[in-house]
Amino acid sequence: MFTKNVGSIDRVVRIVIGLALLAGFFLNADAAYRWLYLIGLVPLATGIFGSCAIYSLIGINTCSIRK
């Protein structure tokens, strides 16, 4: 489906950041701009799937898969 272009360390960092932002969404129930924490879905999804559209556009590949 998508070409894997996110390496293992990059994936772990993205998943941790995504989970931290989503935790902020649930922990700050009375925050004015609480919905901004939902941006954590983007790094979480790219970390889980191992593919980043922005990396594809600018030609970055942190994945160490041999071709």
C-alpha positions, 0 to 999 in steps of 0.5 A: 500500500505505502512504501515504508520510509520510517525507521525503527527509532523514528517509529518509536518516537512518533508513537510515544509523541502521538500517545502523549498528545492523545493522553493530553486530550483525555487528561485536559478535559476543561482546556479551551483548545483541547481538540488540538491534542488530536493532532497526536493521531498523525504521528501515531498513525505514521509510527504504526504504519511506518510510512510518512507522506511528507517524507515521501514528498521530500525524499527522506527515508530513515528505514534501513530495509535493503532493496 
